Amino acid sequence: MVGCEADGGLYAISHTRLAQGVQAQAVIDAWRMQALQAMGSTALPSTTPLPGLGLRPALTVYQASGNNPRGQAVQARWTWVQRDRDIYHWALYAPVIRAEMEEPFFDALQWQ
């Protein structure tokens, strides 16, 4: 996992490699539920589909609201992408997520 704080947001990217025979969708679903629980959110996240652009895969961005570990209100945007046995997760957290924070973060993602 790598991350940084900039412009009032926390940006993070993480990766895991699945063991042979592990179902990726089950892992992604459990990861998403754990992320919701960590924020104290019980609502299912809304989604925004983003079409693939160039080398970037098509993405579904999940949107949720809850609280950070200090109990402060926070919004989140997440996406998970599977590629072979690898799962990649992009996350953005901020008190208020503005388009100028979200769009460059997700639009710049590309496979190399």
VENHU-V219679 format. One record per helix or strand of 3 or more residues. SS is the DSSP state (a for helix, b for strand). FROM is the first residue (numbers start at 1). LEN is the number of residues. Records with the same first field share a line. If there is no record, write none. Layout:
BEGIN
SS = FROM-LEN + FROM-LEN
END
This chain:
BEGIN
b = 2-5 + 9-9 + 46-5 + 59-9 + 73-11 + 86-9
a = 24-15 + 99-9
END
